[in-house]
Amino acid sequence: MKRKIIIAVAPVKNPGNMLPEQCINPITPEQVAEQTIACAQAGAGMVHLHVRDNNGEQTGDLTHFS
């Protein structure tokens, strides 16, 4: 039996509020969409996101993506 592999990616990196200096995090919906599409084109089958506000801080407010 062949096993299928699912590649999962997290284009919005680092779940904490502090971002490493070298970390390039997409923040706007357009930036996240661009990175997500690039991941899908590279073979990703699933995306895991942490929503961030305009200051780059983690938020549970989904209006940032609507």
Biopython code that builds the backbone (N, CA, C, O; Angstrom):
import numpy as np
from Bio.PDB.StructureBuilder import StructureBuilder

atoms = [
    (1, "MET", "N", (0.846, -1.178, 0.000)),
    (1, "MET", "CA", (0.000, 0.000, 0.000)),
    (1, "MET", "C", (0.893, 1.244, 0.000)),
    (1, "MET", "O", (1.837, 1.342, 0.785)),
    (2, "LYS", "N", (0.586, 2.182, -0.882)),
    (2, "LYS", "CA", (1.328, 3.440, -0.914)),
    (2, "LYS", "C", (0.827, 4.368, 0.179)),
    (2, "LYS", "O", (-0.372, 4.466, 0.437)),
    (3, "ARG", "N", (1.762, 5.036, 0.807)),
    (3, "ARG", "CA", (1.401, 6.016, 1.842)),
    (3, "ARG", "C", (1.510, 7.404, 1.248)),
    (3, "ARG", "O", (2.493, 7.729, 0.582)),
    (4, "LYS", "N", (0.513, 8.211, 1.487)),
    (4, "LYS", "CA", (0.551, 9.596, 1.029)),
    (4, "LYS", "C", (1.223, 10.451, 2.094)),
    (4, "LYS", "O", (1.064, 10.214, 3.291)),
    (5, "ILE", "N", (1.958, 11.427, 1.652)),
    (5, "ILE", "CA", (2.625, 12.357, 2.557)),
    (5, "ILE", "C", (1.951, 13.715, 2.432)),
    (5, "ILE", "O", (1.739, 14.215, 1.328)),
    (6, "ILE", "N", (1.620, 14.299, 3.564)),
    (6, "ILE", "CA", (1.058, 15.648, 3.587)),
    (6, "ILE", "C", (2.114, 16.577, 4.156)),
    (6, "ILE", "O", (2.622, 16.360, 5.256)),
    (7, "ILE", "N", (2.436, 17.610, 3.401)),
    (7, "ILE", "CA", (3.412, 18.597, 3.862)),
    (7, "ILE", "C", (2.652, 19.753, 4.488)),
    (7, "ILE", "O", (1.821, 20.388, 3.839)),
    (8, "ALA", "N", (2.943, 20.022, 5.753)),
    (8, "ALA", "CA", (2.309, 21.137, 6.473)),
    (8, "ALA", "C", (3.345, 22.232, 6.677)),
    (8, "ALA", "O", (4.497, 21.954, 7.009)),
    (9, "VAL", "N", (2.929, 23.474, 6.478)),
    (9, "VAL", "CA", (3.835, 24.613, 6.642)),
    (9, "VAL", "C", (3.206, 25.652, 7.548)),
    (9, "VAL", "O", (1.990, 25.684, 7.733)),
    (10, "ALA", "N", (4.044, 26.492, 8.102)),
    (10, "ALA", "CA", (3.590, 27.604, 8.942)),
    (10, "ALA", "C", (4.279, 28.872, 8.451)),
    (10, "ALA", "O", (5.297, 29.278, 9.010)),
    (11, "PRO", "N", (3.724, 29.515, 7.389)),
    (11, "PRO", "CA", (4.394, 30.685, 6.828)),
    (11, "PRO", "C", (4.411, 31.894, 7.758)),
    (11, "PRO", "O", (5.236, 32.791, 7.583)),
    (12, "VAL", "N", (3.524, 31.934, 8.734)),
    (12, "VAL", "CA", (3.557, 32.990, 9.752)),
    (12, "VAL", "C", (4.231, 32.356, 10.948)),
    (12, "VAL", "O", (3.620, 31.579, 11.682)),
    (13, "LYS", "N", (5.475, 32.688, 11.136)),
    (13, "LYS", "CA", (6.369, 31.978, 12.039)),
    (13, "LYS", "C", (6.337, 32.513, 13.457)),
    (13, "LYS", "O", (5.882, 33.629, 13.706)),
    (14, "ASN", "N", (6.819, 31.714, 14.367)),
    (14, "ASN", "CA", (7.069, 32.093, 15.757)),
    (14, "ASN", "C", (5.791, 32.472, 16.497)),
    (14, "ASN", "O", (5.319, 33.601, 16.367)),
    (15, "PRO", "N", (5.222, 31.546, 17.272)),
    (15, "PRO", "CA", (3.959, 31.808, 17.956)),
    (15, "PRO", "C", (4.023, 32.833, 19.084)),
    (15, "PRO", "O", (2.977, 33.277, 19.558)),
    (16, "GLY", "N", (5.196, 33.214, 19.518)),
    (16, "GLY", "CA", (5.306, 34.211, 20.583)),
    (16, "GLY", "C", (5.159, 35.624, 20.054)),
    (16, "GLY", "O", (4.996, 35.831, 18.851)),
    (17, "ASN", "N", (5.217, 36.588, 20.945)),
    (17, "ASN", "CA", (5.107, 37.981, 20.522)),
    (17, "ASN", "C", (6.430, 38.572, 20.060)),
    (17, "ASN", "O", (6.440, 39.563, 19.330)),
    (18, "MET", "N", (7.538, 37.985, 20.470)),
    (18, "MET", "CA", (8.846, 38.488, 20.075)),
    (18, "MET", "C", (9.300, 37.753, 18.816)),
    (18, "MET", "O", (9.320, 36.523, 18.785)),
    (19, "LEU", "N", (9.661, 38.505, 17.785)),
    (19, "LEU", "CA", (10.115, 37.898, 16.546)),
    (19, "LEU", "C", (11.626, 38.020, 16.442)),
    (19, "LEU", "O", (12.176, 39.090, 16.701)),
    (20, "PRO", "N", (12.310, 36.940, 16.066)),
    (20, "PRO", "CA", (13.751, 37.043, 15.851)),
    (20, "PRO", "C", (14.040, 38.065, 14.758)),
    (20, "PRO", "O", (13.251, 38.219, 13.826)),
    (21, "GLU", "N", (15.156, 38.756, 14.868)),
    (21, "GLU", "CA", (15.494, 39.816, 13.915)),
    (21, "GLU", "C", (15.522, 39.308, 12.480)),
    (21, "GLU", "O", (15.101, 40.017, 11.566)),
    (22, "GLN", "N", (16.013, 38.090, 12.273)),
    (22, "GLN", "CA", (16.141, 37.543, 10.927)),
    (22, "GLN", "C", (14.826, 36.985, 10.386)),
    (22, "GLN", "O", (14.772, 36.556, 9.234)),
    (23, "CYS", "N", (13.777, 36.983, 11.188)),
    (23, "CYS", "CA", (12.491, 36.420, 10.799)),
    (23, "CYS", "C", (11.716, 37.416, 9.935)),
    (23, "CYS", "O", (11.503, 38.562, 10.330)),
    (24, "ILE", "N", (11.305, 36.971, 8.775)),
    (24, "ILE", "CA", (10.477, 37.804, 7.903)),
    (24, "ILE", "C", (9.065, 37.237, 7.989)),
    (24, "ILE", "O", (8.774, 36.191, 7.410)),
    (25, "ASN", "N", (8.201, 37.921, 8.703)),
    (25, "ASN", "CA", (6.837, 37.446, 8.909)),
    (25, "ASN", "C", (5.865, 38.202, 8.023)),
    (25, "ASN", "O", (5.838, 39.432, 8.046)),
    (26, "PRO", "N", (5.059, 37.483, 7.235)),
    (26, "PRO", "CA", (3.978, 38.161, 6.529)),
    (26, "PRO", "C", (2.930, 38.596, 7.552)),
    (26, "PRO", "O", (2.559, 37.815, 8.428)),
    (27, "ILE", "N", (2.454, 39.826, 7.446)),
    (27, "ILE", "CA", (1.481, 40.340, 8.416)),
    (27, "ILE", "C", (0.142, 40.640, 7.757)),
    (27, "ILE", "O", (-0.904, 40.236, 8.265)),
    (28, "THR", "N", (0.167, 41.344, 6.631)),
    (28, "THR", "CA", (-1.093, 41.720, 5.987)),
    (28, "THR", "C", (-1.726, 40.489, 5.330)),
    (28, "THR", "O", (-1.025, 39.528, 5.012)),
    (29, "PRO", "N", (-3.036, 40.515, 5.127)),
    (29, "PRO", "CA", (-3.679, 39.383, 4.443)),
    (29, "PRO", "C", (-3.050, 39.106, 3.075)),
    (29, "PRO", "O", (-2.919, 37.951, 2.668)),
    (30, "GLU", "N", (-2.662, 40.170, 2.373)),
    (30, "GLU", "CA", (-2.045, 40.000, 1.054)),
    (30, "GLU", "C", (-0.697, 39.282, 1.166)),
    (30, "GLU", "O", (-0.389, 38.401, 0.363)),
    (31, "GLN", "N", (0.103, 39.664, 2.166)),
    (31, "GLN", "CA", (1.402, 39.018, 2.374)),
    (31, "GLN", "C", (1.231, 37.552, 2.767)),
    (31, "GLN", "O", (1.956, 36.685, 2.280)),
    (32, "VAL", "N", (0.275, 37.282, 3.645)),
    (32, "VAL", "CA", (0.029, 35.900, 4.071)),
    (32, "VAL", "C", (-0.446, 35.070, 2.882)),
    (32, "VAL", "O", (-0.002, 33.936, 2.697)),
    (33, "ALA", "N", (-1.349, 35.632, 2.075)),
    (33, "ALA", "CA", (-1.846, 34.918, 0.896)),
    (33, "ALA", "C", (-0.702, 34.616, -0.066)),
    (33, "ALA", "O", (-0.611, 33.510, -0.598)),
    (34, "GLU", "N", (0.165, 35.591, -0.290)),
    (34, "GLU", "CA", (1.304, 35.402, -1.191)),
    (34, "GLU", "C", (2.201, 34.259, -0.705)),
    (34, "GLU", "O", (2.599, 33.403, -1.495)),
    (35, "GLN", "N", (2.516, 34.245, 0.582)),
    (35, "GLN", "CA", (3.372, 33.198, 1.138)),
    (35, "GLN", "C", (2.669, 31.839, 1.133)),
    (35, "GLN", "O", (3.301, 30.813, 0.883)),
    (36, "THR", "N", (1.364, 31.833, 1.409)),
    (36, "THR", "CA", (0.603, 30.587, 1.410)),
    (36, "THR", "C", (0.558, 29.987, 0.011)),
    (36, "THR", "O", (0.731, 28.780, -0.156)),
    (37, "ILE", "N", (0.328, 30.824, -0.987)),
    (37, "ILE", "CA", (0.314, 30.350, -2.377)),
    (37, "ILE", "C", (1.680, 29.800, -2.762)),
    (37, "ILE", "O", (1.771, 28.760, -3.414)),
    (38, "ALA", "N", (2.744, 30.493, -2.360)),
    (38, "ALA", "CA", (4.099, 30.017, -2.656)),
    (38, "ALA", "C", (4.346, 28.656, -2.004)),
    (38, "ALA", "O", (4.964, 27.780, -2.610)),
    (39, "CYS", "N", (3.868, 28.479, -0.781)),
    (39, "CYS", "CA", (4.012, 27.190, -0.091)),
    (39, "CYS", "C", (3.245, 26.098, -0.827)),
    (39, "CYS", "O", (3.751, 24.988, -0.991)),
    (40, "ALA", "N", (2.024, 26.405, -1.271)),
    (40, "ALA", "CA", (1.216, 25.423, -2.003)),
    (40, "ALA", "C", (1.898, 25.050, -3.318)),
    (40, "ALA", "O", (1.914, 23.882, -3.706)),
    (41, "GLN", "N", (2.457, 26.042, -3.996)),
    (41, "GLN", "CA", (3.147, 25.771, -5.255)),
    (41, "GLN", "C", (4.398, 24.920, -5.036)),
    (41, "GLN", "O", (4.833, 24.205, -5.938)),
    (42, "ALA", "N", (4.971, 24.999, -3.837)),
    (42, "ALA", "CA", (6.149, 24.198, -3.503)),
    (42, "ALA", "C", (5.770, 22.806, -2.998)),
    (42, "ALA", "O", (6.646, 21.985, -2.725)),
    (43, "GLY", "N", (4.459, 22.535, -2.872)),
    (43, "GLY", "CA", (4.018, 21.195, -2.508)),
    (43, "GLY", "C", (3.301, 21.060, -1.179)),
    (43, "GLY", "O", (2.909, 19.954, -0.807)),
    (44, "ALA", "N", (3.121, 22.149, -0.455)),
    (44, "ALA", "CA", (2.426, 22.073, 0.836)),
    (44, "ALA", "C", (0.960, 21.723, 0.619)),
    (44, "ALA", "O", (0.327, 22.196, -0.325)),
    (45, "GLY", "N", (0.431, 20.889, 1.507)),
    (45, "GLY", "CA", (-0.967, 20.501, 1.433)),
    (45, "GLY", "C", (-1.795, 21.051, 2.575)),
    (45, "GLY", "O", (-3.015, 20.894, 2.598)),
    (46, "MET", "N", (-1.129, 21.700, 3.530)),
    (46, "MET", "CA", (-1.822, 22.237, 4.698)),
    (46, "MET", "C", (-1.031, 23.431, 5.228)),
    (46, "MET", "O", (0.200, 23.438, 5.193)),
    (47, "VAL", "N", (-1.744, 24.431, 5.713)),
    (47, "VAL", "CA", (-1.103, 25.631, 6.258)),
    (47, "VAL", "C", (-1.599, 25.859, 7.676)),
    (47, "VAL", "O", (-2.793, 25.731, 7.950)),
    (48, "HIS", "N", (-0.688, 26.195, 8.575)),
    (48, "HIS", "CA", (-1.008, 26.531, 9.965)),
    (48, "HIS", "C", (-0.640, 27.994, 10.177)),
    (48, "HIS", "O", (0.492, 28.393, 9.904)),
    (49, "LEU", "N", (-1.586, 28.798, 10.663)),
    (49, "LEU", "CA", (-1.340, 30.236, 10.818)),
    (49, "LEU", "C", (-1.613, 30.712, 12.233)),
    (49, "LEU", "O", (-2.477, 30.176, 12.927)),
    (50, "HIS", "N", (-0.874, 31.716, 12.649)),
    (50, "HIS", "CA", (-1.167, 32.495, 13.848)),
    (50, "HIS", "C", (-1.480, 33.900, 13.345)),
    (50, "HIS", "O", (-0.629, 34.538, 12.725)),
    (51, "VAL", "N", (-2.679, 34.384, 13.604)),
    (51, "VAL", "CA", (-3.083, 35.707, 13.124)),
    (51, "VAL", "C", (-2.352, 36.779, 13.918)),
    (51, "VAL", "O", (-2.243, 36.697, 15.141)),
    (52, "ARG", "N", (-1.854, 37.785, 13.208)),
    (52, "ARG", "CA", (-1.153, 38.903, 13.849)),
    (52, "ARG", "C", (-1.839, 40.206, 13.476)),
    (52, "ARG", "O", (-2.430, 40.335, 12.404)),
    (53, "ASP", "N", (-1.746, 41.174, 14.390)),
    (53, "ASP", "CA", (-2.325, 42.486, 14.107)),
    (53, "ASP", "C", (-1.328, 43.321, 13.301)),
    (53, "ASP", "O", (-0.268, 42.827, 12.918)),
    (54, "ASN", "N", (-1.670, 44.584, 13.047)),
    (54, "ASN", "CA", (-0.820, 45.447, 12.224)),
    (54, "ASN", "C", (0.515, 45.772, 12.875)),
    (54, "ASN", "O", (1.432, 46.245, 12.204)),
    (55, "ASN", "N", (0.636, 45.524, 14.171)),
    (55, "ASN", "CA", (1.906, 45.736, 14.872)),
    (55, "ASN", "C", (2.743, 44.465, 14.912)),
    (55, "ASN", "O", (3.846, 44.465, 15.459)),
    (56, "GLY", "N", (2.228, 43.384, 14.337)),
    (56, "GLY", "CA", (2.953, 42.123, 14.315)),
    (56, "GLY", "C", (2.747, 41.269, 15.546)),
    (56, "GLY", "O", (3.418, 40.251, 15.714)),
    (57, "GLU", "N", (1.822, 41.672, 16.417)),
    (57, "GLU", "CA", (1.573, 40.894, 17.634)),
    (57, "GLU", "C", (0.441, 39.902, 17.399)),
    (57, "GLU", "O", (-0.511, 40.182, 16.670)),
    (58, "GLN", "N", (0.563, 38.748, 18.025)),
    (58, "GLN", "CA", (-0.451, 37.718, 17.903)),
    (58, "GLN", "C", (-1.797, 38.219, 18.410)),
    (58, "GLN", "O", (-1.869, 38.922, 19.418)),
    (59, "THR", "N", (-2.869, 37.849, 17.698)),
    (59, "THR", "CA", (-4.206, 38.270, 18.095)),
    (59, "THR", "C", (-5.213, 37.173, 17.769)),
    (59, "THR", "O", (-5.003, 36.366, 16.863)),
    (60, "GLY", "N", (-6.288, 37.159, 18.509)),
    (60, "GLY", "CA", (-7.393, 36.260, 18.217)),
    (60, "GLY", "C", (-8.486, 36.955, 17.426)),
    (60, "GLY", "O", (-9.521, 36.358, 17.130)),
    (61, "ASP", "N", (-8.259, 38.209, 17.087)),
    (61, "ASP", "CA", (-9.238, 39.023, 16.366)),
    (61, "ASP", "C", (-9.175, 38.698, 14.874)),
    (61, "ASP", "O", (-8.288, 39.174, 14.166)),
    (62, "LEU", "N", (-10.115, 37.891, 14.405)),
    (62, "LEU", "CA", (-10.102, 37.446, 13.018)),
    (62, "LEU", "C", (-10.507, 38.526, 12.028)),
    (62, "LEU", "O", (-10.445, 38.298, 10.820)),
    (63, "THR", "N", (-10.921, 39.698, 12.503)),
    (63, "THR", "CA", (-11.253, 40.771, 11.562)),
    (63, "THR", "C", (-10.014, 41.226, 10.793)),
    (63, "THR", "O", (-10.130, 41.891, 9.763)),
    (64, "HIS", "N", (-8.840, 40.872, 11.287)),
    (64, "HIS", "CA", (-7.613, 41.215, 10.566)),
    (64, "HIS", "C", (-7.512, 40.450, 9.254)),
    (64, "HIS", "O", (-6.738, 40.827, 8.374)),
    (65, "PHE", "N", (-8.289, 39.377, 9.115)),
    (65, "PHE", "CA", (-8.261, 38.586, 7.894)),
    (65, "PHE", "C", (-9.595, 38.594, 7.175)),
    (65, "PHE", "O", (-9.858, 37.727, 6.341)),
    (66, "SER", "N", (-10.439, 39.563, 7.489)),
    (66, "SER", "CA", (-11.732, 39.601, 6.794)),
    (66, "SER", "C", (-11.882, 40.885, 6.021)),
    (66, "SER", "O", (-12.905, 41.099, 5.371)),
]
sb = StructureBuilder()
sb.init_structure("model")
sb.init_model(0)
sb.init_chain("A")
sb.init_seg("    ")
for serial, (resi, resn, name, xyz) in enumerate(atoms, 1):
    if name == "N":
        sb.init_residue(resn, " ", resi, " ")
    sb.init_atom(name, np.array(xyz, "f"), 0.0, 1.0, " ", f" {name:<3s}", serial, name[0])
structure = sb.get_structure()
